[in-house]
Every structure is written in structure tokens, then in C-alpha cells.
Amino acid sequence: MRNGLISKQLSSQPHALGVLTQKKTAMRLTVFLVFLFFGASHAGAQKFMQIERINRAKTEKIPRNTELTYQIMGDEYWYTNTVRDYLVEDDLIQFEDRFVNINNITAFRYEREWPTVVKTQLRNLGLGWSVLALIGTLTDNNPDTNYQWSDAAVTASAFGLSFAFEPLFKKKVVKFGGKKRLRLVDLRFKDY
């Protein structure tokens, strides 16, 4: 009954249907322009470098404007630069200050963030263990639960492990050759 009443009111007012149609058209145009805008902004991201592994379909893609730490063949130093562009036809990577052939890159080095988090958590564990053991010693008046050498050992081992953990796991090195290789990919449409 109510739907019929609304449709009778709309049909009795011819300009109301025109307003609804205009709103729908404006909404469709807005949605189309939003998709067009976001689609055009990602069109330039179709040139990338990827790390491929033998017998695996999953690859790691490295887009332009990424900061890389890399090592060049025959050189023991690590270079850190931002990728400006990929020249796919020539297998060249354009960095801020040089061009490097992908066949001359022997390794990448990545900085991991999780070792810093684990280091902080280990220090918090050691500090918390000692603080709670001291609070327990001061408040319970029980000589059997006093602060002991084992409490100090837990604190010392947590702190010692936190200092050793970050240097061991902070950097990940990916070497190319055997099972891994670099490849430049251009998925843009060619103008013929």
C-alpha cells in the first residue's frame, strides 16, 4: 500500500522523476570518473623488476621509486640508490646517479624491521622480570621468594640475547645466480 502511494505521488509530479534520473546519471558519471582517475594513476606502474625463483610461480615485484641496496659483480661494496626507471629493452636499471645492467647485480640486501621489535621485547622481558621479582621481595615478607640469582640470570640472559639478536637477523641478503634471477617486465601497451 505504501509503495503504491509513493509511486502515485511520483507519477503525479513529473519533475520528480526527472530529478531522480539526473541524480542517477550524475552518480554514474562520478563513479566512472573516480575509476578513470585511479586507473590512470596506476598506469605508470606497469614497468617493474621482479625476483624469480626456479619452479615457483610467485615472484617478488619491485616497482619504480623503490630504494634498493645492491651489490655489483666483482665489487665487495654495497650501494644504496632509488630506482628511477627501468629500460626493459636494454636490461638497464636507471638509478639516481647511474645505469646498472641487471646481469651485473649479484645480490640485494634488505633491512628487516622485526628484529628491532624482538630486541625491544626481550629487553622488556628482562626488565619486567627483575622489577616484578623485586616488588615481590619487598611486599610479601617471605624469605623463600626473595630476589634470587635465577631472577638475575633471566634478566641478564634476556638483555644479552637482545644485544646479539639484532645484528644476527637485521639484514637479509638475496643472492642471484643459481635458483634466483632478476628480470625486467614491461606490461604497457605498445604503440604501433
Contacts in CASP RR format, 6 or more apart in sequence:
PFRMAT RR
TARGET T0000
AUTHOR 0000-0000-0000
METHOD contacts of the structure
MODEL  1
MRNGLISKQLSSQPHALGVLTQKKTAMRLTVFLVFLFFGASHAGAQKFMQ
IERINRAKTEKIPRNTELTYQIMGDEYWYTNTVRDYLVEDDLIQFEDRFV
NINNITAFRYEREWPTVVKTQLRNLGLGWSVLALIGTLTDNNPDTNYQWS
DAAVTASAFGLSFAFEPLFKKKVVKFGGKKRLRLVDLRFKDY
9 16 0 8 1.000
10 16 0 8 1.000
10 17 0 8 1.000
10 20 0 8 1.000
11 17 0 8 1.000
43 188 0 8 1.000
44 188 0 8 1.000
45 63 0 8 1.000
45 64 0 8 1.000
46 186 0 8 1.000
46 187 0 8 1.000
46 188 0 8 1.000
47 64 0 8 1.000
47 85 0 8 1.000
47 86 0 8 1.000
47 88 0 8 1.000
47 184 0 8 1.000
47 185 0 8 1.000
47 186 0 8 1.000
47 187 0 8 1.000
47 188 0 8 1.000
48 61 0 8 1.000
48 62 0 8 1.000
48 63 0 8 1.000
48 64 0 8 1.000
48 86 0 8 1.000
48 184 0 8 1.000
48 185 0 8 1.000
49 61 0 8 1.000
49 62 0 8 1.000
49 83 0 8 1.000
49 86 0 8 1.000
49 93 0 8 1.000
49 102 0 8 1.000
49 182 0 8 1.000
49 183 0 8 1.000
49 184 0 8 1.000
49 185 0 8 1.000
50 59 0 8 1.000
50 60 0 8 1.000
50 61 0 8 1.000
50 62 0 8 1.000
50 182 0 8 1.000
50 183 0 8 1.000
50 185 0 8 1.000
51 59 0 8 1.000
51 60 0 8 1.000
51 62 0 8 1.000
51 108 0 8 1.000
51 174 0 8 1.000
51 176 0 8 1.000
51 180 0 8 1.000
51 181 0 8 1.000
51 182 0 8 1.000
52 59 0 8 1.000
52 180 0 8 1.000
52 181 0 8 1.000
52 182 0 8 1.000
52 183 0 8 1.000
53 59 0 8 1.000
53 179 0 8 1.000
53 180 0 8 1.000
54 178 0 8 1.000
54 179 0 8 1.000
54 180 0 8 1.000
62 68 0 8 1.000
62 83 0 8 1.000
63 83 0 8 1.000
64 83 0 8 1.000
64 84 0 8 1.000
64 85 0 8 1.000
64 86 0 8 1.000
65 82 0 8 1.000
65 83 0 8 1.000
65 84 0 8 1.000
66 82 0 8 1.000
66 83 0 8 1.000
67 80 0 8 1.000
67 81 0 8 1.000
67 82 0 8 1.000
67 83 0 8 1.000
68 80 0 8 1.000
68 81 0 8 1.000
68 82 0 8 1.000
68 83 0 8 1.000
68 108 0 8 1.000
69 78 0 8 1.000
69 79 0 8 1.000
69 80 0 8 1.000
69 108 0 8 1.000
69 109 0 8 1.000
69 110 0 8 1.000
69 111 0 8 1.000
70 78 0 8 1.000
70 79 0 8 1.000
70 80 0 8 1.000
70 81 0 8 1.000
70 100 0 8 1.000
70 105 0 8 1.000
70 107 0 8 1.000
70 108 0 8 1.000
70 109 0 8 1.000
71 77 0 8 1.000
71 78 0 8 1.000
71 79 0 8 1.000
71 105 0 8 1.000
71 106 0 8 1.000
71 107 0 8 1.000
71 108 0 8 1.000
71 109 0 8 1.000
72 79 0 8 1.000
72 100 0 8 1.000
72 104 0 8 1.000
72 105 0 8 1.000
72 106 0 8 1.000
73 104 0 8 1.000
73 105 0 8 1.000
73 106 0 8 1.000
74 106 0 8 1.000
78 109 0 8 1.000
81 95 0 8 1.000
81 96 0 8 1.000
81 97 0 8 1.000
81 98 0 8 1.000
82 95 0 8 1.000
82 96 0 8 1.000
83 93 0 8 1.000
83 94 0 8 1.000
83 95 0 8 1.000
84 94 0 8 1.000
84 95 0 8 1.000
84 96 0 8 1.000
85 93 0 8 1.000
85 94 0 8 1.000
86 92 0 8 1.000
86 93 0 8 1.000
86 94 0 8 1.000
86 184 0 8 1.000
86 186 0 8 1.000
87 93 0 8 1.000
87 94 0 8 1.000
87 99 0 8 1.000
87 184 0 8 1.000
88 184 0 8 1.000
88 185 0 8 1.000
88 186 0 8 1.000
90 101 0 8 1.000
91 101 0 8 1.000
91 102 0 8 1.000
91 103 0 8 1.000
91 184 0 8 1.000
92 99 0 8 1.000
92 100 0 8 1.000
92 101 0 8 1.000
92 102 0 8 1.000
93 99 0 8 1.000
93 100 0 8 1.000
93 101 0 8 1.000
93 102 0 8 1.000
93 105 0 8 1.000
93 184 0 8 1.000
102 182 0 8 1.000
102 183 0 8 1.000
102 184 0 8 1.000
105 176 0 8 1.000
105 182 0 8 1.000
106 175 0 8 1.000
106 176 0 8 1.000
106 177 0 8 1.000
107 173 0 8 1.000
107 174 0 8 1.000
107 175 0 8 1.000
107 176 0 8 1.000
108 173 0 8 1.000
108 174 0 8 1.000
108 176 0 8 1.000
109 171 0 8 1.000
109 172 0 8 1.000
109 173 0 8 1.000
109 174 0 8 1.000
110 171 0 8 1.000
110 172 0 8 1.000
110 173 0 8 1.000
110 174 0 8 1.000
111 170 0 8 1.000
111 171 0 8 1.000
112 169 0 8 1.000
112 170 0 8 1.000
112 171 0 8 1.000
112 172 0 8 1.000
114 169 0 8 1.000
115 165 0 8 1.000
115 166 0 8 1.000
115 168 0 8 1.000
115 169 0 8 1.000
115 170 0 8 1.000
116 166 0 8 1.000
116 170 0 8 1.000
118 162 0 8 1.000
118 165 0 8 1.000
118 166 0 8 1.000
118 169 0 8 1.000
119 162 0 8 1.000
119 163 0 8 1.000
119 165 0 8 1.000
119 166 0 8 1.000
120 162 0 8 1.000
122 158 0 8 1.000
122 159 0 8 1.000
122 161 0 8 1.000
122 162 0 8 1.000
122 165 0 8 1.000
123 158 0 8 1.000
123 159 0 8 1.000
123 162 0 8 1.000
125 158 0 8 1.000
126 154 0 8 1.000
126 155 0 8 1.000
126 158 0 8 1.000
126 159 0 8 1.000
127 155 0 8 1.000
129 151 0 8 1.000
129 154 0 8 1.000
129 155 0 8 1.000
129 158 0 8 1.000
130 147 0 8 1.000
130 151 0 8 1.000
130 152 0 8 1.000
130 155 0 8 1.000
133 147 0 8 1.000
133 148 0 8 1.000
133 151 0 8 1.000
134 147 0 8 1.000
136 145 0 8 1.000
137 145 0 8 1.000
137 146 0 8 1.000
137 147 0 8 1.000
174 180 0 8 1.000
176 182 0 8 1.000
END
